[in-house]
């Protein structure tokens, strides 16, 4: 396990639990909606989860190569969000209620997941940073417009006699 995933940590455990819950709730939703169980659909559901773990394995090996821990964690978070969204969709199909805050949080995650990198909201500077920046700009502007404060910083040539 260490070679494949770098050890079994809490994040990987949570993903494994989410995968199991998603699979079970998917089966329950299929029965509840009258679609029944289909071995082909079940097989591909398990295959998908196996492929997710394969991507995490690759992400860990890339992290090892680069000397980081970022890529594996990012891959796990990506698949964890997808699993949580799928679980909530399965719960809705089954008719089980979910807490409002959980539904709202997952709706935000689902919306952000569908955005391309260019559409993600960019962080806005805080009001304090904007005020500080505008004050600094005023100081620079004042110095540039006041000729008495300008200094000549060019080096003076030494005369041959010195």
Helices and strands as residue ranges (DSSP letters): H 2-5, H 10-32, H 39-66, H 70-94, H 100-113, G 117-119, H 127-145, G 147-149
